[in-house]
């Protein structure tokens, strides 16, 4: 069934003739790549969680806002993923606006025509807000469908270069799945290498490069879920289900249930 399959003492490695570009937000492999259990579970993924803004984290949201204003003053996109935070006078006002943006019947009243969810990224160890990311319910809009995309995000300046952007986008793919979004358009400027790496790490496939106000913008698509068979490569002694077979193919739902128990 799978060509060039090799099984050593601890790990099962499968090489496929064709590349698997995207399996799910949690596990992905390409031809001749081997994946270990940390890749499948997401390294340190328990470190942060995405939740909707709430008054419990009001002070942290405001501290995040102050850092963005202080450190990103020269960046015209400093509030990507959390528009209006700069114009709000209190955390409570921002939380109210985020709530109104979620519904088509109320989002127009707060300045947007496409409903969206906003999430704050909380580091579990100390309850610190390390980033904010949004998720638009659709991109049936001339700007969003061209270069705006489904989501924007920013990491707190003092928490950058720690891998949080990658984890935030990965968790946001789960939110997209719960909203029934099958494909996510995520864009970045051609010069923004860090953002491009985040997108590619989450399964982004480049569609094209367009010009926006004279600047090159890369358009990536991320497939959120599959109903097809997928390949899971695991450590044999940690995944008893595979002990009696060399096949790493399991149904998507079964894989998720198994991995939750690891």
C-alpha positions as CSV (number, residue, x, y, z in Angstrom):
1,X,0.0,0.0,0.0
2,X,2.8,2.4,0.9
3,X,6.1,2.1,-1.1
4,X,9.5,2.3,0.5
5,X,8.3,1.7,4.1
6,X,11.0,1.2,6.7
7,X,10.6,0.1,10.3
8,X,13.6,0.4,12.7
9,X,13.8,-0.3,16.4
10,X,11.9,2.7,17.7
11,X,10.4,4.6,14.8
12,X,8.2,3.9,11.8
13,X,9.2,5.9,8.8
14,X,7.2,6.0,5.6
15,X,8.4,7.5,2.3
16,X,5.7,8.2,-0.2
17,X,6.1,8.7,-4.0
18,X,3.8,11.7,-3.9
19,X,4.0,14.7,-1.5
20,X,1.3,15.1,1.2
21,X,1.1,18.8,1.3
22,X,-1.3,19.2,4.1
23,X,-2.8,16.6,6.4
24,X,-4.3,18.7,9.3
25,X,-3.2,21.6,11.5
26,X,-1.5,19.0,13.8
27,X,0.4,16.6,11.6
28,X,1.9,16.9,8.2
29,X,4.7,15.1,6.3
30,X,6.3,15.3,2.9
31,X,8.2,12.8,0.8
32,X,11.2,11.4,2.6
33,X,10.5,13.4,5.8
34,X,10.3,11.6,9.1
35,X,8.1,12.9,11.9
36,X,8.5,12.2,15.5
37,X,6.0,12.4,18.3
38,X,6.8,16.0,19.2
39,X,5.8,17.1,15.7
40,X,2.5,15.2,15.9
41,X,1.5,16.7,19.2
42,X,2.9,20.1,18.6
43,X,6.0,21.0,20.6
44,X,5.0,22.8,23.8
45,X,1.5,23.3,22.5
46,X,0.2,23.3,26.1
47,X,2.1,26.4,26.6
48,X,-0.5,28.8,25.2
49,X,-4.3,28.8,24.6
50,X,-6.6,31.0,22.5
51,X,-9.6,32.5,24.2
52,X,-11.9,35.3,23.4
53,X,-11.1,38.6,25.1
54,X,-12.7,38.9,28.6
55,X,-12.5,41.3,31.5
56,X,-10.4,38.8,33.5
57,X,-7.5,39.6,31.2
58,X,-8.3,43.3,30.8
59,X,-5.1,44.5,32.5
60,X,-3.0,42.1,30.3
61,X,-4.8,43.3,27.2
62,X,-4.0,46.9,28.1
63,X,-0.4,46.1,28.8
64,X,-0.2,44.4,25.4
65,X,-1.6,47.5,23.8
66,X,1.0,49.7,25.5
67,X,3.8,47.6,24.3
68,X,2.5,47.6,20.7
69,X,2.2,51.4,20.7
70,X,5.7,51.9,22.2
71,X,7.7,49.3,20.2
72,X,5.8,49.3,16.9
73,X,5.3,53.0,16.4
74,X,7.0,52.9,12.9
75,X,4.9,49.9,11.7
76,X,1.8,50.9,9.8
77,X,0.4,47.4,10.5
78,X,1.1,47.5,14.2
79,X,-2.5,46.6,15.1
80,X,-2.9,43.7,12.6
81,X,-5.4,41.2,13.9
82,X,-6.9,43.5,16.6
83,X,-8.1,46.7,14.9
84,X,-9.8,49.2,17.2
85,X,-7.6,48.4,20.2
86,X,-5.6,51.5,19.5
87,X,-8.8,53.6,19.5
88,X,-10.4,52.1,22.5
89,X,-10.2,54.0,25.8
90,X,-10.6,51.0,28.1
91,X,-10.2,47.2,27.9
92,X,-14.0,46.9,28.5
93,X,-14.7,48.9,25.4
94,X,-12.4,46.7,23.3
95,X,-14.0,43.5,24.7
96,X,-17.5,44.9,23.8
97,X,-16.4,45.7,20.2
98,X,-14.9,42.2,19.8
99,X,-18.2,40.7,20.9
100,X,-20.2,42.8,18.4
101,X,-17.9,41.8,15.6
102,X,-18.9,38.2,15.9
103,X,-22.4,38.5,14.4
104,X,-23.4,39.7,10.9
105,X,-26.2,41.8,12.4
106,X,-24.0,43.7,14.7
107,X,-20.5,43.9,13.0
108,X,-21.5,46.8,10.8
109,X,-22.2,48.9,13.8
110,X,-18.5,48.7,14.8
111,X,-17.0,49.5,11.4
112,X,-16.6,46.1,9.7
113,X,-18.8,44.4,7.1
114,X,-17.5,40.8,7.6
115,X,-18.0,39.1,11.0
116,X,-15.0,37.8,12.8
117,X,-13.8,36.3,16.1
118,X,-10.8,37.8,18.0
119,X,-8.7,35.6,20.3
120,X,-6.0,36.5,22.8
121,X,-3.1,34.1,23.2
122,X,-2.6,33.3,26.9
123,X,0.5,31.7,28.2
124,X,-0.8,29.1,30.7
125,X,2.1,29.3,33.1
126,X,1.7,32.9,34.1
127,X,-1.6,34.0,32.4
128,X,0.3,36.6,30.3
129,X,-1.2,37.8,27.0
130,X,1.5,37.0,24.4
131,X,-0.4,37.8,21.2
132,X,-3.7,38.5,19.6
133,X,-5.2,36.9,16.4
134,X,-8.5,37.2,14.6
135,X,-10.5,35.0,12.3
136,X,-12.9,36.3,9.7
137,X,-15.8,34.1,9.0
138,X,-15.5,34.5,5.2
139,X,-13.6,36.6,2.7
140,X,-16.4,37.5,0.3
141,X,-15.0,41.0,0.2
142,X,-12.9,42.9,-2.4
143,X,-10.0,43.5,0.0
144,X,-10.2,40.4,2.2
145,X,-10.5,38.1,-0.8
146,X,-7.6,39.7,-2.6
147,X,-4.9,40.4,0.1
148,X,-6.6,40.8,3.5
149,X,-7.2,37.1,4.0
150,X,-8.9,35.2,6.8
151,X,-6.8,36.3,9.7
152,X,-4.2,38.8,11.0
153,X,-2.1,38.4,14.1
154,X,0.6,40.1,16.2
155,X,2.9,38.9,19.0
156,X,3.7,41.0,22.0
157,X,7.0,42.7,21.3
158,X,8.6,41.3,24.5
159,X,7.5,37.8,23.6
160,X,8.7,37.7,19.9
161,X,11.1,35.1,18.4
162,X,9.8,32.4,20.8
163,X,7.6,30.5,18.3
164,X,4.3,32.0,19.5
165,X,3.1,33.2,16.1
166,X,3.4,29.7,14.7
167,X,1.4,28.2,17.6
168,X,-1.2,30.9,17.5
169,X,-1.9,30.3,13.8
170,X,-1.9,26.5,14.4
171,X,-4.5,26.9,17.2
172,X,-6.5,29.3,15.0
173,X,-6.9,26.6,12.4
174,X,-8.8,24.6,14.9
175,X,-11.1,27.6,15.4
176,X,-11.5,27.8,11.7
177,X,-12.5,24.1,11.6
178,X,-15.2,24.7,14.2
179,X,-16.6,27.5,12.1
180,X,-16.8,25.2,9.0
181,X,-14.0,27.0,7.2
182,X,-12.2,24.5,5.0
183,X,-9.5,26.7,3.5
184,X,-7.8,29.7,5.0
185,X,-6.2,32.6,2.9
186,X,-3.2,34.0,4.8
187,X,-1.1,36.7,3.3
188,X,2.2,38.4,4.0
189,X,4.5,40.9,2.4
190,X,7.3,39.3,0.4
191,X,9.9,41.0,2.6
192,X,8.3,39.6,5.8
193,X,10.3,36.3,5.9
194,X,9.4,35.6,9.5
195,X,5.6,35.7,8.8
196,X,6.1,33.6,5.7
197,X,7.9,30.9,7.7
198,X,4.9,30.9,10.1
199,X,2.5,30.4,7.3
200,X,4.5,27.6,5.6
201,X,5.0,25.8,8.9
202,X,1.2,25.6,9.2
203,X,0.8,24.1,5.8
204,X,0.5,27.2,3.7
205,X,0.8,26.7,-0.1
206,X,1.7,29.7,-2.2
207,X,-0.9,30.5,-4.8
208,X,0.5,33.7,-6.3
209,X,2.2,37.0,-5.6
210,X,0.3,40.3,-6.2
211,X,1.1,44.0,-6.1
212,X,-0.7,46.0,-3.4
213,X,0.1,49.7,-3.4
214,X,3.4,48.9,-5.1
215,X,4.4,46.2,-2.7
216,X,4.6,42.5,-3.3
217,X,2.1,40.5,-1.3
218,X,2.2,36.6,-1.1
219,X,-1.1,34.8,-1.0
220,X,-1.0,31.4,0.8
221,X,-3.8,28.9,1.2
222,X,-4.0,26.5,4.2
223,X,-6.3,23.5,4.0
224,X,-7.9,23.2,7.3
225,X,-9.2,19.6,7.4
226,X,-9.7,16.5,5.4
227,X,-12.3,13.7,5.3
228,X,-9.8,11.5,3.5
229,X,-7.3,9.0,4.9
230,X,-4.2,10.5,6.3
231,X,-0.8,9.2,7.2
232,X,0.4,9.3,10.8
233,X,4.0,8.4,11.7
234,X,4.5,7.5,15.3
235,X,6.9,5.9,17.7
236,X,5.8,2.3,17.7
237,X,6.1,1.5,21.4
238,X,4.1,4.7,22.3
239,X,1.2,3.9,19.9
240,X,0.0,0.3,20.5
241,X,-2.5,0.6,17.7
242,X,0.4,0.3,15.2
243,X,2.2,-2.5,16.9
244,X,0.6,-5.2,14.8
245,X,0.7,-3.4,11.5
246,X,3.0,-1.4,9.4
247,X,0.2,0.7,8.2
248,X,0.2,4.3,9.5
249,X,-3.2,5.1,7.9
250,X,-6.0,5.8,10.3
251,X,-9.2,7.7,9.9
252,X,-8.9,11.4,10.8
253,X,-11.2,11.2,13.8
254,X,-9.5,8.1,15.1
255,X,-6.1,9.8,14.9
256,X,-7.2,12.8,16.9
257,X,-8.6,10.5,19.7
258,X,-5.5,8.5,19.8
259,X,-3.2,11.5,19.9
260,X,-5.1,13.1,22.7
261,X,-4.2,10.2,24.9
262,X,-0.4,10.4,24.3
